[in-house]
Amino acid sequence: MVLTARFSSLPDLASLETRWRALEAASASSFFLGWTWTGSWLESYGVRPELLTVADQEGGDVALALLGHAMMPRLLGRCATLSLNQSGDPALDRPYVEYNGLLVAKPNEGAAVSAFHEALARRMDWRALRLSGIVPGSPLLGMPVRRSLCLDRSPVYQVDLDAVRDASGDYLSLLSSNTRSQIRRAIKDHGGALPSITLASSAAQSAAWIEEMRVLNEGRHSDNAWADPAFRRFVVLLADRGRDNGEVELLRFTAADGGTVGLLVNFVYRGQAMNYQSAFAAPRSSKDKPGLLCHAAAVAHYAGQGLSLYSLLAGKDRYKQSLATREEALEWWVIERFSPRLEGEALLRRMFRRPASA
């Protein structure tokens, strides 16, 4: 199949949604490449990246993606940078994309990436390309360039829900003795049972719970996304869109005495659940672990629904590792063309042994 890639201005969102959803149905894409995520980001932040279209000989969509263009700061000054499914502005890219790539109809992944690379090679308006949250060994890294730099690699800790069911639902038996004892002590503090779960069922309820998540997260993080009104608008819109199609769940966890233990924003997509955001009540005692309790209850919830996986998404947090029964990884790359400025930067990094992410 001969495929052709081209770049164009972003069309109106209604017409883009029709095309995007049709291609999503024909793909094996991640939630982060689906319209619930993509449409919510475009609408809530008002971003207008370019549209990449890879088409067949009849002009039908085979792959779609968004491409931001920005002059991004580098060691020796700003650099013309393209960003796959991001804008290039950190404030607008705060909803971090994971499992990134092209939204592509099966089984055309390799041919679509090749067409994308050929179209990129013809463009003279960029020196660097950011590929955030891609799987290791992604074919997107196969473009002939001056250098490819891995900026970061993050584990993605997960719970195998088939293994939970094989253990007759005894998730704790799959964890380390230390994690088991922590969760059991916390269960005792909360009346002897895991928290019960309620799902937000209306836009008003979602908005109120998301505001509660903002309050619970105040002062708990050095870089608190919940303090950003634009990010909260994004989460509200994401929750509303995803509630309607079953792809996003906003869950409240309640103890036996009626007290709130925490809230989670989770994605449910193609047989898997993924935890995107969380907020937890203050511990009731020195041994209380509200976060562990909420995730343990979520594991039981999704195992009971027959899902295959509960993912804690990318992150190096110790608590994620303690809850996991398996893991994979995602990587953040920048690929560079030749330019005197980037050559000088590379030389300085070698001289001072600075990592590419510095």
N, C-alpha and C positions, 0 to 999 in steps of 0.2 A: 504494500500500500504506500503510495506517495503522499506524504503529508507536508503541509505548508504552514509555517508559523508567521504571525504578524502581530504587531502592537497597535493599539488604537486607544482613543479616549474612552473613558468609562461611559457606557450608555446609561439611560435612566434605569433605576433599580428594579422597576417592575418587569421590564423586558429582560434584564439580566437574570432576574430570579427564575424566569421561565426556562431560559437556557441552562442555567446552573443546576436547577433541580433535575432536569431531564438527564444531564450528564452524570449527576451524582447517582441517579438510579442505575446507571449502566457501569458504575465504577466500583472499585473496592476501597474507596477512600476512607480516611479517618474523619472523625467528627470535626476536626479543625479545618477540614477542607469542604465541609458541607455548608449548605446555605444558612442553616440556623446560626452557626458561628459567623460566617462571612457576611451575611446580610446584617446581622446585629452590629458588627464592627463598622461596616460602611455607614450605616444609618446613624448610630449613636455618636460616632466621632466626626462624621461629615467628611471623611477622607475620600480623595479621588485619585487613587493610583491608576496607572495604565492597565488596560486589559490585554492579556496575552491570549490569543486564540490559535490553536493548532487545528487545522481543518483538513478534511480529505478532499479528493478531487472534485466531489460534488458540492463542496462548500459546507458540509456538515461538521458540527463541532466534534472533535475527537479529544481535545484537552483544553482546559481553561485555567488561568491563574491571574493573580494580580501582581503588579510590579511597581513598587515605589521608587522614586528617583529623588535623591537628596545629596547636598554637599555635606558630607559627614566629617566631623573632626578626626584627624589622625595626628600622629606624632609630629609631622612636619607641615601641618596645615590641612585644610579641608580637601576632601577627595570626592569626586563624582561617583556616587555609589547607588547601585540598584539593590533592592531588597525584595526577595520573593515572599509574596503574601504579607508584606509589611509596608509601612510608609517610609521608614528611615528616620522618623522623628520619634525619639524615645517616649515622649509624652503621649503620642498617639498609638504607640506600639505596646503600651502597658499590658493589654490583654495578650500575654505571651503565647505565640503560636507553637504548637508541638505537632509531631508527626506531619511535618510540612512537606510540600511537594506540589506536583501538578495534579489537578483534578482530571483524571484521564479515564476514558472508557476502556474496559478490558477487551482484548489483551494487547493493547497498543502502547504500553508504557515505554518500552525502549525506543520505538520509532518516534513517539511524541517528544521524548527528551532530546533525541538527536535533532529534530526539527527546531526545538527551542534553542539548542546550542548554536545551530547554524544561523538562526535569526539574531542571536546575541552577538555573534562574531561580526555581523554586518553593521552593527551599531557602533558609532564612534563617540557616543556621548557618555561613556562610563569607563571607569578604571578598576572598580571593585564591585563584586557581587556578594551580597550577604545571603547565606542559606541557614536559617535558624531552625533548630529543632528537627533536624532530619535524621533518618535512621542511618546507622553505620553502613558504609558501603553503598550509599545511594548512588544511582546512575547520574544524578545531577552533578556529581563531582568529576565526571568523566570528560568535561570540556577541556581542550588543550589551552592552557593559560601559563603565565609566567610562574606563578606559585599558588599553592592552596594551603591555607593555614587553618588548623583546628583551634578555635578560640576556647572551646569548653566541651566537656563530655560529662553528661549527668546520668546517673542511674535512674531508672523508672521502676520503682518498687511496686510489686503486684501481689495479689492473692489469687491463687488458683482455686476457683469455686468448685470445679469438679473434684479436686482433692478434699475440699470441705465436705461435699456430699458423700464422698467415699469414706470419710471419717464419721459418717452418720451425723453430720452437722456439728461435730465437736471441733470447731475451728481452733480453740485454744490448744488442743493436743498437737497441732502442727507448729506451734511457736516454741521459742526457747523457754526454759523453766523460769527465767527471770521475768520475761514478758508475761507469761501465764500468771505468775504470782502477783504482778502489779495489777493486772486486769481483775483478778479475783478479789484482791483487797478493795479495789475501787467499786466492784459490784456490791460488796458487803456494805460500803459506805452509802450506797444508793438503794438500799432496801432489799438486796439479795437477788436482783435480776438486772439484766441489761435494760437500758432505757427503751421505752416505747417510741415508735416513730409515727409522725403525722406529716403528710405531704401538703404543701401549700396548694390550694384549690382555686384561687382567684387572683386577679391582678392586684387587688387591694391588699390581700393577705401577703402576697409575695413582696410588695413594696414595703409593708410594715416589717416583715421579717428581715429584709435586706437592710433596712435602717437599724434594726436591732443588731445585725451582724457588724455594722459600722461601729456602733457603740461598744460592743464587746471587744473589738479589735483596737480600740483607742489605746495608744501608748504601748502596744505590745510588739511593734516591729519598727526597726530603724527606717525602713522604706515602706510605709504603709499605703498600699494601693487604695484601701478603703477611705483614706482621707481625700482622695481625688474625686470630685463630683462627676467628672466625665467617666471614670471607671465605674462608679455606682450606676450611672445611667446605662452603661453597657450591660452590667449584670442584670439590672431590672428588665431591659429589653430582651436579653438572652433568656431569662427565666420565663418571660411571657410567651415568646415564640416557642420555646422548647416545651412549655407545659401543654400547649395546644397539640403538638405532634408527638409528645411522649419522649422527647430527646433530652429534656432537662428536668431534673427534680430538685426542688428546694425542700429539704427535710428538717424537721424539728425533732429533737431527741429529749424526752421527758422522763424524769425519774419517777419511781413509784409514789413519792409524796407530792408529785405535781410540779416539782421544780425543773426549770430548764437546764439541761446538761450541755447542749450545744446545737448548732445548725450547720448543715452542709449544703453546698451547691454541687450537684453531681450530674454528669452527663450519662445517658443511657443510649447506646448506639451500637447496632449490629451485634447484639448479644453480649456486650461488655458494658460495665459501669466504670466511670472515672470520676474521682474526686477532684473538683476544680478549686473550690474555695471553702473555708471553714471559719467558724467562730465558736468559742467555747466559754462556758461560765467559769468563774473563778473556782479553784479546787475547794472542796468542803473541808479537807484535812490535808496534812502533809503527804498522805499516801493516796489521795484521790487523783485520778487521771481522766478528766473529762474527755480529752481527745481520744485516748485509747478506747474508752467506752463507746463513744459515738461510732468510731470506725468498726469496732467489733460488732456493734448492732447493725451497721450497714452491711457488713459481710454476711451476717445471718439473713438479713432482708433480701439481698440479691441472690444468695445461694438458694433460698427458698423459691425464687422466681425462675430458677433454671438458667441464669446467666452463666457465662463461662469464666469471667474474669472481673476482679475488682482492682482497678489501677489507682495508685496514689499519684500518678503522673510524675513528671521530672522533678527532681529535688534530692539534695544530699542530706536531708534531715535524718537525724538518728531515729526518731519515732517511726518514720516510714520504713526504715530498714527492719525495725523490731516487729512490725506488723506483717511483713512480707513473707511469702513462701516461694517467690521466684522474682527474677528481675531481668530487665533488658536495659538498653541505653539509648540516649539521643545525643546528637552532636550539633555544635554551632560552628559554622565555617565561614570564612571569607576567601573568595578566590580573586586573584589580582592579575590584571594585564600589566604589560611593561609600561612604566613611566619613570622618568628620572627621580621624581620625588619619592615614589614607593621603593625604588632601588636604594635611595639614600636611607630611607627608614629601615629597610631590611639590613643594610650594612650596620647601622647603629645598633639594632637589636642584637646582631651577632657580636658586636664589639662589647656590648654591656650585658649580653645574655639576658635580655628582657623578653618575657613571653609576648606572643602576638596580641594577647588580650590586654596588655598594659597600656 
